[in-house]
Amino acid sequence: ESLIYLGLFSVFVGIWKITDIRSAPIMFPKNPLLLSQISLAMLSMAVPPFVIFIKKQFGGKWNKLLNLSCFVSTAVALFQILLQITGQADLRESLWVTHVVIALTGILVLWIVGNEWIGRKTSKKVVITLLCFFLCVVSSVADMLLYYINGSSYRILNTILVFFIYIISMGIISIRELNYRASIDFATG
């Protein structure tokens, strides 16, 4: 079930990047402004499924905090889209808000996974998640800084590459867990 949310996150990130590349207006020439709006909307909408994926992995005592994070990130994304639809503010003007939500969510999830690692140092899943997610946060911050320095997301692929590694790692771990659950009777071992 948690892979569904990781898949949704992957789809949103994929649509964001496909519609954000410089050649997108050539591939979709009818309305290049719409591509920009789709790109930014997908970026802000990618946060909630990722938070839900983390909740499914490490929920428990973190449920309230993760629910709040999911609610806030969803509300911000919907508010930004509503402002765009009504013509009150362009998504590009509120991109900094999306970046703040991404950064705060990254810090929160890094803190949760770090606390889980302290509690269960022997868990491969927690160690791999912590390492991958640490790399994701570092590369996301670097890409955001490059965006503000260069004024463009052109050639910013660090985050995509690291998230791709993260997604593959989590997929492999989840499949192994499912295979283990399917082949082991917990009552008899």
Disulfide bonds with the S-S distance in Angstrom:
none
